Amino acid sequence: MTVFVDPYLPADELRQSLYDGNLIILTRLRAVGDFVNYTRDQLTELFRPHDPEHAHEHFDPSEMAKMLGSWKPRFIHAERSKCLVRDIIKEAGLPAEYTHYDVPKPRTSFPAGHLTTGVAFAFPWHRDVWYSAAPQQLNWWLPIFAAREDNSMSFDLPCFDQVVPNSSDAFDYYQNNTKRLTTAAQVTQEQQARPGALGHKPVDDLVVLPAPGAVLLFSGAQLHRSIPNTSGRARYSVDFRTVDARDLIAGRGAPLVDVHCTGTAIRDFHNVADGSAFDEQTVTELFGAPPTDAMLVFSAAEAGRSAESV
């Protein structure tokens, strides 16, 4: 498997390369730089007068959880955030009429000993498909400040299509949507189901450090983790995901070798061109009928009320 930088690939070949387990870094997208500047401005305002990379030195974990719990939903669902995501996708050459995306999610990684649960959860070795992602899901990850080898994330590329013992059987996407309402209150103990590999020790993991202004693309089936932050600096990044409707219908995607979760995240995705969701008949045909009492899509309104009550 290979890490490609700015490959000259048509959109169909780019997606297939990611389904095959390769990583791709795009460094020439103006819209990524716009997104980085926009997010930096937001973080600077949130932590003013402190440097965002050192904000953890001025706020204890409980204070930090409240600040992020209030800010993150506003950022995620802001029309400006979603517009910039659509700009990135279109500039990368993916066809808007077939590409669906989810909202951008800001990620924070604080040095060991500070906030590492809830809104700043440090993910262990996992695949996104263990969180009910479709095999067609592509992840887009971009750092907001310079990422480092001691605060970023790493990949186990050789295990891309190899079975890894994991706890994904305990994860149901619809139940998780309900539990996410209290994420901001999870300061000392994690309450959500967080699927992870069991006792996994990679032979040789890979750290990829795209510069701010670049974006890293990888399949939702890639085995990856958050590196324990020993840098002394907070790491801020944003990720979003895309799914190609044609690949979804045709069943083209990454291999699912060890997925045991239930439910599907596909209803979170909306079309780049017109904002439409996948129609429910298609979702049901592909993923089965959901329980009648399930929270099929996480409620942004409920998330905002939950954050305000913390």
N, C-alpha and C positions, 0 to 999 in steps of 0.2 A: 504494500500500500504506500501511497505517495502523498506528499504535501505539495500542491501546485500553487504557484503565485502568479496571478493574472493570466490564467491560461486562455488561449484563443479557442474557446469551445462554444458552439451553438448551445442554446438553452437546454435542448433535449439531452445533449451529450454531457453538459455540466451536471444536470440532475442525476444522470445515470452514473457518472463518476463518483458522486457522493453516495448513491445507493450501493456502489461497489466497495465503499469503505475508505475512499480517499478524502483528504482534507483540502480545502481550497481557500486561499487568502486573496481578497480583492483590495487593491491599494489605490485605485484611481477613480473612486466614485466620489464626486463632489458632495453628494447628498449625505454620505457618511460623515464627512467633516462638518456639515451643517448640523447634523444630529449631535455630534460630540460637543460643539460649541453651545448648542441649546441646552444640553444636559449639564454641562459645566456651569452655565449661568444659573440654572435651577439649584444646583448643589451649593454654589457660592452664596446665593441668597438664603438658602435654608440654614447654613451654618455660620453666616456672618456674625462676628468679624473673624471667625477662625478658618484656617485652611482646611478644606474638606478632607484631605488626606490625613490630617492630624486631629480631626474633630473628636475622635474617641478619647483624646487626652483631656477634653473639657466637659464631656457629658458622660454620666454613668450609664450602664446598660439599660436601666429602666427609662431614663430620659431619652436615650437614643431610640429605643423601641417606640416611644410615643411620637417622636419627631418623624421617624420614617413611616410609622403606621398611618400618620396623617398625610404625609407628602406622597408616598408611593401611589395610592389610588388616584390622586389628582393627576400625577404625571402619566400614569398608565392610560387613563381614559381621556386625557386632553386631546382635542382635535388636532392640535399642532403636532403632538407626538405621533399620532396615527398618520398624519399627512406626510411626515418625514419618513416613516417606514415605507409608505407606498412609493415615495420618490426613490428610495434606495432600491427597492425591488425593480422598478421600471428602468432605472439607470443601469442596473446589472443585466438587463436584457431579458428578464422573464416576462412572458406575455401576460398582461394585466387581465385579459378576459378569461384566462384559465387558472390564474394563480390566486389562491386564498391565503390570508395571513391572520395571525392573531395579534393582540395588543402587545406593545413593547414592555418588557419587565425589567426594571432596574434591579441590579444585584449589588449587594454590599458584603464585603469580606473584611472583618476587623481582626486586628492582631489577637492571638491567643490570650484568653483571660478576659476579653471584653464580650460583646454580644455576638453569639454564634447560633442562636436559635430563632424561631419565628421569622420575622422580616429579614433576618440576616443569617439564615440557615446555611451552614457549611455542608454541602452535599458530599456524601461518601461516594465510593465507586458505584456508578449506576448507569443505566441506559434510560433515555426519556421514554422509550417504548414500554418500560416497566411502569410508567405513569399514565398508561392508556393512550399514548401517542400512536398515530397511524404509522405504518411502515413507510409511507410517502413523506413523512415530516422531515423538513430540512431546518436546521438550526443556524441562525445568524447571530454571531457574538462579536461585540465591539467594545473595547476598553475605552473609558472616558479619560483617564489619566494613564500614564505609562504603567503597563503591567510588568511584574517582575517574576523571576523563576521561583521566588519564595512567597508569592501571594496570589498566583494565577490559578490555572487548572491544568490537569494533565490527562493524557489519553493512553489507553492500552490498545493500540491498533491490532496486534496479533489476535486479540480475543474478539474482534469485531463479529465474526461469524462462528464463534466457539461458545459452547454452553458454559455458563458461569452460574454456580449456585447463588440464589438470591431470594429475597423476601417479597417479591412482587405479588405473591398469592394473597397477601394481606391488604392489597390496595384496590379500592373501588373508586372510580373517578367521581361518581355521583355523590357518594358519601363524603369524599374529600372536599367537594365544593361546599358542603355545609360546615365542615370543620375549619375551612379557611376563614370563616367569619371571625374567628378569635385569634388569628395569626399574630396580630400586633400585641396581644397580651402574653404571648409565649416568650418570656424573658429568661427564665432559668431552666425550663424543661420543655422539650419538644412534645407537642400533643398530636400533631398530624401523623398519618402514616407516611413514612418516607422510605420507599423501597431502596434497598441497597444490596450490593454483593456480600456474600457471607464468607468471611475469612479470606478475601481475595488479596493475593500478593503478586503483582505483575512482575514478569521477568525483566522487562525494560520498558518503562513508561516514557511518554513523549510530552514535553512541554513546548507549546507553541505561543509565541509572544508577538502578535501583531501590534504595530504601533497605533496610537490614537489617530483616527482618520482612516484606518483599515478595518476590514470586517472578515472574520473567520467563518466559513461555512462547513458544516458537517452533518451527517445523518443523525436522526434521533435514535438510531440503533447503536451509535458509537458508545463504547464503555469509557466513561470519563469521571473525574472527581474534582472537587475544590481542593487545592493544595492548602494544608494548614498554614495560616498566615503568620510568618515569623519575621516579616519585613519591617515591622514598626510603623507601617503606613496602611491606611485603609485602602482597599481596592474597590473601585466602582466600575461597573460594566453594565451594559444593556444587552438583552437578547430578545429576539422575536423568532417566529417560526413561519414557514410557508408550506403549503401543500398544493400540488398541481392536480386539478380536478380530473384531467384525462388519465393520469397515472393512478389516481384513486379508483376510478371506475374500472380501469383495465387490470388492476392488481399489480402494477409495476411498482417496485419499491425495494427497500432493504430487507435482508433476511431477518425473520423473527425466530430465533433459535431457543429462547429460554424465557418467554413471556407468559406470566400466569395471572396478570391483573384482570379486572373486569371494568366494563364501561368504556366510553370513548370520549376523547377530547375534541373530536372533529367538529362539534357544533360551535366551538369557540372561534372558528375561522370564518372570515368574510372575504368576499371577492374584491380584488384590488380595483377593478374597473367600476363596479356599481354598488359595492357594499353588501351584496346579498349573501346570505348564509347558504350552506348546502341544504337542499330541500329534505324534509323529514323522511319522505318515502325512500329516497336514496340512502340516507343514513341508516334507516331501519333495515333495508335490504342488505346492506353491507355489514352492519354490526349487531343486528338483532334489536328487538323491541326493549326499551328500558323499563324499569319498574315504574308503576304509576305514581309513586310518592317521591321520585328521585328529583334532586336539583340538577337538571341537565346542563345548565350553564351557570357559572358563578355570577352572582348578582353584584354589579358595580355599585348600585345604590345601597345595598345591604353592607357592602364592604366599607363604604364611606361612613355609614352610621356606626358600624362596629369600631372603626378607627377613632371616631370622635368620642366614643364612650370609654376608651381605654384610660 
